[in-house]
Amino acid sequence: MEMTDAAGALAALAQEDRLAAFRLLVRVGAQGLAAGAIAAELGIPSPTLSFHLQQLTAAGLLTRRRDGRRRIYAVDPAATRGLLSYLGEDCCQGRKDLCATAGPGARTRFEGLRATQARPTVLFLCSGGSARSVMGEALMRWNAGRRFDVYSAGIRPTGVHPLARQVLEEIGVATSALGSTDLGALLGRVGIDHAIVVCGGAEEACKSILPFARQRAYWPIEDPAAAGRSDADALRAFRSARDDLDERIRAWLRGGLLTERA
């Protein structure tokens, strides 16, 4: 990448809404998102977002394609790699003390975060952060007490499903503190010891994210919020997912996991 191209890309990213849109599209990956979905996700008015997306596209950071009447935006992988390469190899002249590679840098940040946290951390992760992951968070706290700091998150959070709260409260599990959190709000801010991925979509997404947890497990829990169920069937599905998670968590805790950091 030439200096003029790098300067244009950095200038395009030097605005909070544009940077937020770019980060969202990085997480989404190659499939991209429609402009309307980006606006809804970030809470940015459509005309304002349209201007920002034009700026990012003109800088070469995004690609744009038509899908019927929708415009789909996605990160341009080659341009993003080119910018990172320019910053790490050209601008920083290859100096490791200034521009460490992403992998070791991420590990260093992770270890630094862990050092400031009193207890091991557990993260439950799913696609929407609305049902399986939030039930996992609540049930882990219920079963493990204060042994862990527990979080839940979604790749693209959609809000806590009311049936998730209902079936937890049925068995006496507190739900007032539950929320639907974006994984991006935790990355680089919380050192995760154990990540428990509870759906296939999130497990697939993890393959394109730099390692963010010391250990990662995959528990494929059937989606209780899948469309097409009657109210009675949906309630049964949420109870089944709750019981499946509870059983797995109890077994996980019996498995001799360290409660103190190494």
C-alpha positions as CSV (number, residue, x, y, z in Angstrom):
1,M,0.0,0.0,0.0
2,E,1.3,3.5,-0.9
3,M,1.5,6.3,1.6
4,T,-1.4,8.2,-0.1
5,D,-3.7,5.1,0.1
6,A,-2.8,4.5,3.8
7,A,-3.4,8.2,4.6
8,G,-6.8,8.0,2.9
9,A,-7.8,4.9,4.8
10,L,-6.7,6.3,8.2
11,A,-8.5,9.5,7.5
12,A,-11.7,7.6,6.7
13,L,-11.4,5.7,10.0
14,A,-10.8,8.8,12.0
15,Q,-14.4,9.3,12.9
16,E,-16.3,7.4,15.6
17,D,-19.4,6.3,13.5
18,R,-17.2,5.2,10.6
19,L,-14.9,3.3,12.9
20,A,-17.9,1.6,14.5
21,A,-19.3,0.6,11.1
22,F,-15.9,-0.8,10.1
23,R,-15.5,-2.8,13.3
24,L,-19.0,-4.2,12.9
25,L,-18.3,-5.3,9.3
26,V,-15.0,-6.8,10.4
27,R,-16.8,-9.0,12.9
28,V,-19.5,-10.0,10.3
29,G,-17.0,-11.1,7.7
30,A,-17.3,-11.8,4.0
31,Q,-21.1,-12.0,3.9
32,G,-21.4,-8.3,4.8
33,L,-24.5,-6.5,5.9
34,A,-27.2,-4.4,4.3
35,A,-27.0,-0.7,5.0
36,G,-30.3,-0.8,6.8
37,A,-29.0,-3.5,9.1
38,I,-25.8,-1.5,9.9
39,A,-27.9,1.6,10.7
40,A,-30.2,-0.4,13.0
41,E,-27.3,-2.2,14.7
42,L,-25.4,1.0,15.4
43,G,-28.3,3.4,15.9
44,I,-27.1,5.8,13.2
45,P,-29.6,7.6,11.0
46,S,-29.6,6.1,7.5
47,P,-28.7,9.3,5.6
48,T,-25.7,9.8,8.0
49,L,-24.6,6.2,7.7
50,S,-24.9,6.4,3.9
51,F,-22.3,9.2,3.8
52,H,-20.0,7.3,6.2
53,L,-20.2,4.1,4.1
54,Q,-19.4,6.1,1.0
55,Q,-16.3,7.5,2.6
56,L,-15.1,4.0,3.7
57,T,-15.8,2.6,0.3
58,A,-14.0,5.5,-1.5
59,A,-11.0,4.8,0.8
60,G,-10.9,1.2,-0.4
61,L,-11.8,-0.3,2.9
62,L,-15.2,-1.6,2.0
63,T,-16.8,-3.4,-1.0
64,R,-20.4,-2.9,-2.1
65,R,-22.7,-5.2,-4.0
66,R,-26.4,-5.3,-5.0
67,D,-28.8,-7.9,-3.6
68,G,-32.1,-7.0,-5.2
69,R,-32.9,-3.6,-3.9
70,R,-30.4,-3.7,-1.0
71,R,-26.8,-2.6,-1.0
72,I,-24.6,-5.0,0.9
73,Y,-21.3,-3.7,2.4
74,A,-18.4,-5.8,3.5
75,V,-14.8,-5.3,4.5
76,D,-12.3,-5.6,1.7
77,P,-9.8,-8.1,3.1
78,A,-6.9,-7.2,0.8
79,A,-7.2,-3.5,1.6
80,T,-7.4,-4.2,5.3
81,R,-4.3,-6.5,5.2
82,G,-2.5,-3.9,3.1
83,L,-3.2,-1.2,5.7
84,L,-2.0,-3.4,8.6
85,S,1.0,-4.4,6.6
86,Y,1.9,-0.8,5.8
87,L,1.6,0.2,9.5
88,G,3.5,-2.8,10.8
89,E,6.2,-3.2,8.2
90,D,6.6,0.2,6.4
91,C,5.5,2.9,8.8
92,C,7.0,1.2,11.9
93,Q,10.0,-0.1,9.8
94,G,9.5,-3.6,11.2
95,R,10.5,-2.6,14.7
96,K,9.1,-5.3,17.0
97,D,9.0,-3.0,20.0
98,L,6.6,-0.7,18.2
99,C,4.6,-3.0,15.9
100,A,4.4,-6.5,17.3
101,T,2.4,-9.0,15.2
102,A,-1.2,-9.4,16.1
103,G,-1.0,-12.8,17.6
104,P,1.7,-12.1,20.3
105,G,0.2,-8.7,20.9
106,A,-3.2,-10.1,21.6
107,R,-1.7,-12.7,24.0
108,T,0.2,-10.0,25.8
109,R,-2.9,-7.9,26.3
110,F,-4.8,-11.0,27.4
111,E,-2.3,-11.8,30.0
112,G,-2.2,-8.2,31.2
113,L,-6.0,-8.2,31.6
114,R,-6.0,-11.6,33.4
115,A,-3.5,-10.2,35.9
116,T,-5.9,-7.5,37.0
117,Q,-8.9,-9.9,37.6
118,A,-9.3,-11.6,41.0
119,R,-11.2,-14.7,39.7
120,P,-11.1,-16.9,36.6
121,T,-13.5,-15.7,33.9
122,V,-16.1,-17.7,32.0
123,L,-17.8,-16.5,28.8
124,F,-20.9,-18.0,27.2
125,L,-21.1,-17.1,23.6
126,C,-23.8,-17.6,20.9
127,S,-24.9,-15.8,17.8
128,G,-27.6,-13.6,19.1
129,G,-26.8,-13.4,22.8
130,S,-30.5,-13.7,23.6
131,A,-31.2,-17.2,25.0
132,R,-28.6,-19.9,25.3
133,S,-25.7,-17.7,26.3
134,V,-27.6,-15.7,28.8
135,M,-29.1,-18.8,30.4
136,G,-25.6,-20.3,30.6
137,E,-24.4,-17.1,32.3
138,A,-27.2,-17.2,34.9
139,L,-26.9,-21.0,35.5
140,M,-23.1,-20.8,35.9
141,R,-23.5,-18.1,38.6
142,W,-26.2,-20.1,40.3
143,N,-24.2,-23.3,40.4
144,A,-20.7,-21.9,40.9
145,G,-21.4,-19.1,43.3
146,R,-18.4,-16.7,43.3
147,R,-15.8,-19.1,42.0
148,F,-15.8,-17.3,38.6
149,D,-16.6,-14.0,37.0
150,V,-19.2,-14.9,34.4
151,Y,-20.2,-13.2,31.2
152,S,-22.4,-13.8,28.1
153,A,-22.2,-12.3,24.7
154,G,-23.5,-12.6,21.1
155,I,-21.8,-12.2,17.8
156,R,-24.7,-9.9,16.9
157,P,-26.8,-9.4,20.0
158,T,-30.6,-9.2,19.7
159,G,-31.8,-8.6,23.3
160,V,-32.7,-11.1,26.0
161,H,-35.6,-13.4,25.0
162,P,-38.4,-13.1,27.5
163,L,-38.8,-16.9,27.7
164,A,-35.1,-17.2,28.8
165,R,-36.0,-15.1,31.8
166,Q,-39.2,-17.0,32.4
167,V,-37.7,-20.5,32.5
168,L,-34.8,-19.3,34.7
169,E,-37.1,-17.7,37.2
170,E,-39.2,-20.9,37.3
171,I,-36.3,-22.6,39.1
172,G,-35.3,-19.7,41.2
173,V,-32.5,-18.3,39.2
174,A,-32.1,-14.5,39.3
175,T,-32.4,-12.7,35.9
176,S,-32.4,-9.0,36.8
177,A,-28.7,-8.6,35.9
178,L,-28.9,-10.3,32.5
179,G,-28.3,-8.4,29.3
180,S,-27.5,-9.0,25.7
181,T,-23.9,-8.0,25.1
182,D,-21.9,-7.6,22.0
183,L,-18.7,-9.8,22.0
184,G,-16.8,-6.7,20.7
185,A,-17.6,-4.9,24.0
186,L,-15.5,-7.6,25.8
187,L,-12.6,-8.2,23.4
188,G,-9.5,-6.3,24.6
189,R,-11.3,-5.4,27.9
190,V,-11.8,-8.7,29.7
191,G,-9.3,-11.5,29.9
192,I,-11.3,-14.7,29.2
193,D,-10.1,-17.9,30.8
194,H,-12.9,-20.2,29.5
195,A,-15.1,-19.5,26.5
196,I,-18.1,-21.8,26.1
197,V,-19.6,-21.6,22.7
198,V,-23.2,-22.8,22.6
199,C,-24.2,-22.6,19.0
200,G,-22.9,-23.5,15.6
201,G,-23.0,-20.0,14.2
202,A,-20.8,-18.6,16.9
203,E,-18.4,-21.5,16.7
204,E,-18.0,-20.8,13.0
205,A,-17.4,-17.1,13.7
206,C,-14.7,-17.9,16.2
207,K,-12.6,-19.4,13.4
208,S,-12.1,-16.0,12.0
209,I,-11.4,-14.2,15.3
210,L,-7.9,-14.2,16.9
211,P,-7.9,-16.4,20.0
212,F,-9.5,-14.5,22.8
213,A,-9.7,-17.1,25.5
214,R,-7.2,-19.4,27.2
215,Q,-9.6,-22.4,26.7
216,R,-12.6,-22.8,24.4
217,A,-15.3,-25.5,24.5
218,Y,-18.1,-26.1,22.1
219,W,-21.5,-27.2,23.5
220,P,-24.0,-27.4,20.6
221,I,-27.3,-26.6,22.3
222,E,-30.4,-26.6,20.1
223,D,-31.8,-23.1,19.5
224,P,-34.9,-22.7,21.6
225,A,-35.8,-19.5,19.9
226,A,-36.0,-21.0,16.4
227,A,-39.0,-19.7,14.4
228,G,-42.1,-21.7,13.6
229,R,-42.9,-23.1,17.1
230,S,-46.2,-22.7,18.9
231,D,-46.1,-20.9,22.2
232,A,-46.3,-24.2,24.1
233,D,-43.5,-25.8,22.0
234,A,-41.3,-22.7,22.4
235,L,-41.7,-22.9,26.2
236,R,-40.8,-26.6,26.1
237,A,-37.7,-25.8,24.0
238,F,-36.5,-23.2,26.4
239,R,-36.9,-25.5,29.3
240,S,-35.1,-28.2,27.5
241,A,-32.2,-25.9,26.6
242,R,-32.1,-24.7,30.2
243,D,-31.9,-28.2,31.6
244,D,-29.3,-29.2,29.0
245,L,-27.1,-26.2,30.0
246,D,-27.6,-26.9,33.7
247,E,-26.6,-30.5,33.3
248,R,-23.5,-29.6,31.3
249,I,-22.4,-26.9,33.7
250,R,-22.7,-29.2,36.7
251,A,-20.6,-31.8,34.9
252,W,-18.1,-29.1,33.9
253,L,-17.8,-28.0,37.5
254,R,-17.3,-31.6,38.7
255,G,-14.5,-32.1,36.2
256,G,-11.8,-30.7,38.5
257,L,-11.4,-27.4,36.7
258,L,-8.9,-25.0,38.4
259,T,-10.6,-22.4,40.5
260,E,-7.3,-20.6,41.1
261,R,-5.2,-19.2,38.2
262,A,-2.0,-20.9,37.3
